[in-house]
Structure formats: C-alpha cells, structure tokens
C-alpha cells in the first residue's frame, strides 16, 4: 500500500469513475494487482461532473504526453478501455500500470507506480489533449 501523502491529487469524472469501479469488480479474479491499484486510485480521486472537469486532466480518451523519469524519454499515449489497446497506435488500457497511473493527472504532476515486473517507475505528465465533446471518445464496450 502507498502513502497518500506522497501521491499527487487526482480528479476523475463521475461517469468515468462509475465505469471504472464496475470494471474493477470484474478484475479481481484475473488481474488482482491491477484491480487493487486502480481501486486505490479511484478511492483517492476527487470526482466531479464531466462538465466541471478541467480541460487539462487525463480522462478516458485523453491523449497524454508524458516522460518516464528513469530514462528521460517522452512518450505519447491515448487512455482507452480494455480491449481497445493497440501499441502501434499508442492506445494504452486504463488497466495497464501506465494507464492507471496517468488517470486523473494534469501537466506537471508526477506519480510513482509499480510495473507488472515489480519495478518502480515515475512518470511526469507533460501535456494533455482531450477529444472535443462531440469527437470520438473511447468508451467501454
């Protein structure tokens, strides 16, 4: 378990939080570590109405530019629901360690998290681009 004092504050829309809580309930038997990490993130998140979510907060469908602090190399990813991930198109599932870590962050925030192999990583969000309200948003199936 992590100390909340060392974690950046995060904000998640109520709509995303509801969908992700439901998803967590389905994950405990197959990927308990990811389910636990995502639940920890949702537990500590401030939830707001979609209309009140600032434009620079990582949410489902966000295109995020971030830096891996271990390598200093920037990367780009779009946060999607499971089953929509595609490495060639830089679509990262919210159930991946990186995806769960990015959720709710904004530019300038960093987070430490554990990779599937047990190694610790630190990411810093550099920029966030969200699709327009009427644009294509990746939704749970």
N, C-alpha and C positions, 0 to 999 in steps of 0.2 A: 504494500500500500504506500501511496505517496503522500507527502505533507502538502496540504492545500496552500500553505504559506509560500511555497516555492513555485507555485503554478500561476500562470497569467490568468486574469479574469477572462471568461468567455461568455458570449451571448449567442443564443440559438433561438430560431423562430419556434413558436408553439407547434406549428404544423410539422416542421422537421423533427422536433423533439418527440411528438406523438408517434410518428412513423418509426423513428429510431428506437424508442422504447419497445414498441411492438416487435421490431426486428431482434432486439436483444433477447426477448423472451424465447425466440426460436433458436438462438445460437448456443445456449448453454451446453447442449449435448455434443455439438460438433466442434465448436471453437471457443471453449470457456475462457481462455485468456483474453481473446479479443472482446468477447461479450463483457467481461469484467472491466476492461479498460474503457470501452465505450460507455458502460453504465457509470463508471467513475466520472467521466467527462460530462455526461448528462446530469448527474447528481449535482455537480458544482456549477453548472451553467445557469446564468440568468436567462429566463425565457421571456420573450416579448412577442407581440403580434407581428406578423410579417410586415405590415405597413410601417411599423416602428423600428424595424431592423435597419441599422445604418448601412449605407451602400458599400462600405469597405470591409464588411465582416464576412468571413468564409462561411458559406452555407452550401447546401446541396446544389450542384450545378455551377458553383464558382470555379473560375479559372484562377489558379493561385501560382504566383511566382515566389519561390522560397529558396533559402540557402541551407545546405547541410553544413553545419558548423564544423564537423570533423574534417571535411575536405575543402570547404570554402566555395564549392561549386554550386552555382544556382541551378535550379530545375523548375520545370513548369508542369502543372497537373490540373486536371478538372476533377472535382469531387463528385462521385456518382454512387448510385445504389449498387448492391451486389448483383452480379450478372451483367452489368454494363461496362465493367472494367475492360480496358484494352491498352496494353503497354505501348503499342505502336502509335496510338492516338493520344497517349498521355492521360488516359481516363483511369483514375485511381479510386478504388472502392473505399467507402467510408469504413468498411470492416478491416481494411489493412491498417497496420500500425501507423503508417504515414497519414492515411486518410482520417483516422480517428483523432490523431494528434492535431491536424490542421483545423478541424471543425471548430467554429466559433472564434477563431483568432482574427486579428486585424494587422495591417502592416506595422512592423516594428516590434511585434510580440514574438517571443521565443518560447519553445517548450522542449523539455526533456521527455523522452519516451523510450520504451524498450522495443527493439526489433524482434521478429519471430525467433531469431537465433539467440536471443537473450542479451545482445549487446545494447548498450545505451546510446542514444543519438540525441542531438539537439538540432532543431530546425528553427529558422527565423523567417517569418513571413515578410516578403519584400513588397508585393503588390497583389491586389485582389480585383478581379473583374467579374461582375455578376451579369448574367443574361438579363435583357430587358424583360419586364413583366410579361409581355406578350411573346417573348422569344422562346426558343427551345430550352426547356429545363428538364434535366434528367430526373425522372420520377420513379418511385418504386413501382414494380410491376404488380 
